[in-house]
Amino acid sequence: MKVKFWGVRGSIASPGPATVRYGGNTTCIEVRTDNNELIILDAGTGIFPLSQSLLTELPVTANVLITHSHWDHIQGLPLFVPNFIPGNTLRLHGAYDPVTGKGVEQVMSVQLQYSYFPVREAELKARIEYVTLTPNESIQIGSATITPFMMNHPVIDFGYRIEANGKSVFFTGDHEPPPNIYEPQDPEFSEYQSFVDAKTADILQAMAGVDVLIADSSYTRAEYPAKKGWGHGTFDTSIEYAKLAGAKMLFCTHHEPTRSDDALDQVFEQVLLEHPRQAGDPIYRLAKEGDSYEF
Amino acid sequence: MQTMPPDLSLKLANAVDGMPAFPKSVEKILQLTRDVNCTPKDIVQVIDKDPVVTVKILKVVNSAYYSLPRQITSVNNAVVYLGFNTIKNLALAIAAIGMMPKHNAADFDVDQYLLHSLSTAGIARKLASQMGDADPMDCFIGGLLHDFGKVVFAQFLPEEFRQALRMSQANKSSLHEALRQTVGVDHALVGAMLVEKWRFAPELIHTISHQYEADQVDTGLFACVFTANQISKQLGFGFGGNPCIHPLPEQVQRRMGGTLEDVIAASDDWSTVFDDAKLFATL
């Protein structure tokens, strides 16, 4: 199995001299099974360079798994080049949103309106299919078994576990470990904590023993209190998940768009100092645009 | 302002008094969701005290879409499962339509009325977001309640209301004129009495009471609700009993940047609003 990062920034694309090394595109991760099935995690702006790399192997069936519908995870989708070439298939997977009552098809229909994009869905040349997924229910994509899990973000967000040929990867999408909304002295605190603990156990179960964990690590521990409730994790929460789940490798991603490459290196160096690796611990890495990892 | 004989005035005042109170929880949820600094704890505590909203949220969370391994039994539990923001938005939508009546004794098609009210609400909110000089949530509430006086008539003056509905249908006249003939006053006035009793902001009361004296009010809220009402009727999103579509008065046209036809033509996805209305009508 191979994982390749095409976009690792959170919130907004952030090109420029300060983000050259880690890249400025927003979330997009290519996963290839040993059978060469193409699975794409999120359609941030990184999906545009990814789509250009596909032009040598047309026709393609692109299985895109959308974690959630925020712009930085879908914005590249209208410019996924194979969409304009007959013979290709784009199969879009994602969640049902109870607030709008819509499935994953909304991700395309919102963007493909004349006011926002010159090409309507009916004018795309590729075959477009929508698959609205149910949490905890696995689907099969060729040799790969995909299972979506509910994560915690200000909109319905799926984490995905992908297993194929005995290998596995879990991507959290945007995720903040659910905090207790009560103070310890509130009577509701302990009951709420029991829900949080059950949720944490579910999430760890979903990640258990993966070869690769790719996790939302937007903030440092010091930055987090000001961002509580925004739906993002920290380097520390990602490391804790990776350790408890027994992951072999952790890729920290969703880099702050305002954090320069140098600042990112500094922050990560500090994180590694605070979490010295013991025998059996996962390997910790920063996700970097263009990097791929085969296992 | 319409005038009425003292006995009718007393009868209507009693009818308005007999209507249920505007739920405190709805008011509180509306207020809290306008405040970006409100904590999840604040909102959960308000929702928890409203059994109707709670049950509907649990119904959504436990629905087949989420095929959960275990039953979600409390709002707190739902927040951990679906996330605070989703629960907040669900509560807001559920609460705002929660007080719509389901039955009446005047052959008034409540399902169609509900769709008309919900689509007017959704269109008004959409217009407010585009225009920028009215609060979208106020416009939503204004649209939702603009015809609420009809509910008072359906419940307390069913005979007169039924007669007015027939008259308006038969000669394609405006329902408010038929009501003035059969009851003596129209639903705009009674709706305004009701929202006044509920202590809504004066601007919202004026918007409802002056629906048919459109030249007297010139606010963003009024323009959005008035226009939304006509769009809903023109495009047939539900039916509130009135077959007449009124042109936009001059000051409304100025705010909306054109005639009713111009405003309708300016967007190609009005049906989205109707889809949302249909969804909420079934919650």
Contacts between the chains, C-beta under 8 A, distances in Angstrom:
chain1	res1	chain2	res2	distance
A	96	B	65	4.7
A	97	B	86	7.8
A	98	B	60	4.9
A	98	B	61	7.7
A	98	B	63	7.7
A	98	B	65	7.0
A	98	B	82	7.2
A	98	B	86	6.6
A	98	B	90	6.1
A	99	B	86	5.9
A	99	B	89	4.4
A	99	B	90	5.7
A	99	B	93	7.0
A	100	B	276	7.0
A	100	B	279	7.8
A	101	B	275	7.4
A	101	B	276	7.1
A	101	B	279	3.8
A	113	B	268	7.1
A	113	B	269	6.5
A	114	B	268	6.9
A	134	B	64	7.9
A	134	B	65	6.6
A	134	B	66	7.2
A	134	B	67	5.2
A	135	B	66	5.9
A	135	B	67	7.1
A	135	B	68	7.9
A	136	B	67	6.7
A	136	B	68	7.9
A	136	B	69	6.8
A	137	B	67	6.5
A	150	B	66	7.5
A	150	B	81	6.6
A	150	B	82	7.4
A	152	B	80	7.8
A	152	B	83	5.4
A	153	B	83	6.1
A	154	B	83	6.3
A	154	B	84	7.3
A	154	B	85	3.6
A	154	B	86	7.6
A	155	B	83	7.3
A	155	B	85	6.5
A	155	B	86	6.6
A	156	B	82	6.9
A	156	B	83	7.2
A	156	B	86	6.1
A	157	B	83	7.5
A	178	B	80	5.2
A	181	B	39	6.9
A	181	B	40	4.1
A	181	B	41	4.8
A	181	B	44	6.8
A	181	B	76	7.8
A	181	B	79	6.9
A	181	B	84	7.3
A	182	B	41	6.0
A	186	B	41	7.6
A	188	B	76	6.5
A	191	B	74	8.0
A	191	B	76	6.7
A	192	B	76	5.2
A	192	B	80	7.3
A	195	B	76	6.3
A	195	B	77	5.1
A	195	B	80	4.2
A	195	B	81	7.8
A	196	B	80	5.8
A	198	B	80	7.9
A	199	B	80	5.1
A	199	B	81	7.1
A	229	B	40	7.2
A	229	B	84	7.0
A	231	B	83	7.5
A	231	B	85	7.9
